[in-house]
Amino acid sequence: MQAEIAVLARRYGRPRALSHTLPTFRFSPLNRRRQGEVAMAIRRRNGLYLLQTKGTYPESTFRLPTGGIMRGETIEHALLRETREETSLDVEISRFAAVLTYRAPNARQPFNSYLFILEEQGGDLHPMDESEGITGWLEADLPTIATAADRLRACPGPWRPWGQFRALVLDALKDELARRN
């Protein structure tokens, strides 16, 4: 995996390495025996970034689209496959922004999110895979991304660990965009 990350860094820029300790791993996707996922910061032609929600999420909760990396699949292939499945958009990879590594007590192994900034090139926004359960999209600027992260951190009850986990990749995007502007 390190060799693949080095190749991607040469092509799309060296990502920031971020490490987080989570209080638990007893929520999806950390408990699925997966080692990683791709996180897609898709910049629309109007300069705003896509966030999504699903019918099962707490109300008014939006996050970056993400997708699992299948066994034997490269990070780049997973990124482009998942982007297509979740959005049907044609995209170009602009930047490899961050590698977020999560550790949790009693977890078998660390879990990684690979955050990429993508530029929309065309297509019509809709999930290609209806089983994804996506029920809405939000086009977000930097303040809206920050608000979405705060809402995730404030998720109630059993959603709290998931929301805190999902907020971290939005924080990484927010920091990347602030550094670039």
Summary of the structure (lengths in Angstrom):
residues: 181
radius of gyration: 15.2
end to end distance: 30.7
largest distance: 43.6
contacts: 567
relative contact order: 0.23
helix: 35%
strand: 31%
